[in-house]
C-alpha cells in the first residue's frame, strides 16, 4: 500500500515546482509572510521547506537577509552542463554495457516519439512546446534507464532539475523576444531549435551508434 505524501512533502513539491518553472523567479527574495499566505500554511513549515530547498541549491540563505531563490549565471550554467556531461556519460556507458533488449527498445521507442513531433519551435503554442520538452526529457531518461547506480542517478536528477531552470529561462526569454523584437527573434529561435533538434540523436544500430545520442 502506497503511503500518502505528508503535508511537508506536498509543500516542498509545490515550492520546488514553482522555482523550477520560474514562478518564483531566480534571485527573488523569499519573504516568509508572503509565502505563508501564498501556500496557505504557517511560517514554520515554510521555513522548514526553504531549509530543505537550500540542500538542493535551489534556495540560498543570506546572512541578515533571509532566503532567496538561487540566481542564474553563465558560470553556473557551464559548470552544471560539464557536471551533467560527466555523470550522464558514465551512466550511459553503463547502460550500453549492460542494457537489455527492453532497454534498447525503450531508447528506440522514446526516440520515435520525439522524432514524430515537428521541429521544436518557440514561436508555436505553449502546449506544443510543453509536449516537445516532455518527449525530449523522456528520450534522455531512456538512455540511462535501468542502470544500477542509485547515487549517480540521484546526482543526474539534481543536475537535470537545475538545468531545467536554465532551459525554461531561455525559452521564456526567446518567446518574450518574439514579442519585443520580432525582427530578431526568428534567427535566435532558429539557433536554439537547431541545438535541440532530433538530428543529433540518430536511432541507428544502438550497439554501434548510441554514443552519438548524448546531447552535444
N, C-alpha and C positions, 0 to 999 in steps of 0.2 A: 504494500500500500504506500503510495507516494505521500510524503509529508508536505503539508501546505507551507508555503514560504511565510516567514514571520513578517510582522509589520516593519521591522527594521530592514529586512531584506527587500521588501517591496519599495520602501522609501529609497534605499540605496539604488535599486534598479531604475527607479524613475529619475532620480537626480543624475545618475550616471548617463542614462539615455539622453537627458536634456543637455548635458555637457557635450556628448559625442555628436549630437545633432546641432550644436551651436545655439540652441535655445537659450542656454546660459553662455554668453559669448566669451571667447578667450580673453583673459586679462581682466574680466569684470569682477568687481567686489561682490562678495557673498555675505550680505548682511543677515544675521540670524533672525531678527524680527520679520523681515520681508520674506525670507524663505519659509519661516513658520507659517505665515499667512498663505503663501503660495501653495504649500504642500499640505496644509491643514493639519499640522501636528505641532508638538511642543518644541521649545528651544533645545532641550536636552537631546531628543532623538536627532534633531538637525545637526547639532554639534558632533554627536557620535558618528553620524553619516559622513560629515565633512572630514573628520579624522580618518575614517576608513578610506575615503577617496584620496587622501594625501598619499596613502600607501600605493595607490595606482598611478601616482604622479599626474592625476587629472586636476588636483587642487593643491595649492600651496598655502602655507600659513606664514604670514609675515609678522615679525615682531612688532607689537604695539599697533598693528593694522588689521589683524584678523585674517579671514580666509579670502582667497581669490582664485578664480579659475586659472589654471596654468596657461600662460601666454603661448603663442605660436612664434616660432622664429625659423629662419632658414638654417641656422646651425643645428637646431634641434631636429628639423626635418631630415637633414642629411645624415645625422647620427642615427636617427630611427631607421632610415632606409638601409644604411650599412648594416645595422644590427639585424634587421629583418632578413636581409640577404643571407647573412651568415647562418641564422637559425633555420630559415626556410630551406636553404640549400642543403644543410645537414639532414633535415627531416626528409627532404625529397629523395636524397640519395639512399637513405634507409628504406623508404617506401619502394624505391626502384629495386633494391637488392632483395627485399622480402615480399614484394607485392604479389597478391594472388590474382587469379582471373577476375575475381569480384572487384578488386581494386582497379585493375586495368579497365574493366567495363565501366566503373564509376567515373574514371577520368574521361574516357571517350564520350560517355553519356553527358557529362557536365559540359564538355566542350561543344557537343552537338547542340545542347540547349542554348549556350552562349552564342554560337555562330549562327543560330537560326534567327537571331534578332538583327534588325538593321544596325548599321554602324552607330555607335553612341553619338548622340547629338545633344549638346547642352541647350540648344535652341528649341528643342522639342518640348513635349509635355512633361510635367513632373512625374506622372505615372510611368511613362516610357523610360525616363532616366532612372527611376527607382527600380524598375524591373531589370534594367541592364546592370545596375550596381549589384543587385541580389545575385544574378546569374554569374557575374564576374567573380564575386566573392565565393560562390558555391564551387566554381571551377577550381580556384586556387585551394580551397579547402579539400577538394577531392584529390589533389596532388599529394597531400600528406595524410590522407585518411588511413586509419588502421595501423599507424606507427606506434610501437610500444615505447614511448618516451614521454611520460606524463609531464615532467618538468619542462622539457623543450617545447611541448605543445602549449603549456601554460605561458611560457615566455612569448611564444609566437602569437598567442591570442592577445596578450597585452600589447605587443608591438602593433598588431593589426588594428586594435581599437584606437591606439594613439594616431596611427596613420590615417584612420578613417576621418578623424577631425580635420586633418590637412586636406584630404580629398574633398570633404564637404565644403571646406572653406574655399578651395579653388573653384569648385563647381558653382558655388553660390556667387563668388566674385565674378566669374565669367558670365553668368546669367545676368547679373546686375550690369556688367559692362555692355551687354547687348542692348540694354535699355538706354544707358547714358551715352554710349559711343557706338552706335550701330555700324559706323563705317570701319571701326577697328575690330569689333567683336568677332566677325566671321573668321578672320585669319587666326586670331588667338584660339578660338574654339576648335578650329581645324587642327592646329598643332596639338592641342590637348587630346582630341579624339584619336589622332594618329598614334599617340603614345599608348593609348588604351585599346587599340584595335585588336580584333581577333587574329589578325595576320601573324603576330609574333608567337601564336600558340598553335602550331601545326599538329593536327591529330593523326599523324602517320604512325608507323610501327612503334609502339611505346618502348620496346626494348632497345630500339636504335636511336630514336629521336626525342624521347621525353625530356632530355636535359635542356632542350630548347623551350620547354614550356614555362620555365621560371621567367618572371617578368624582367624586362631589361632594367 
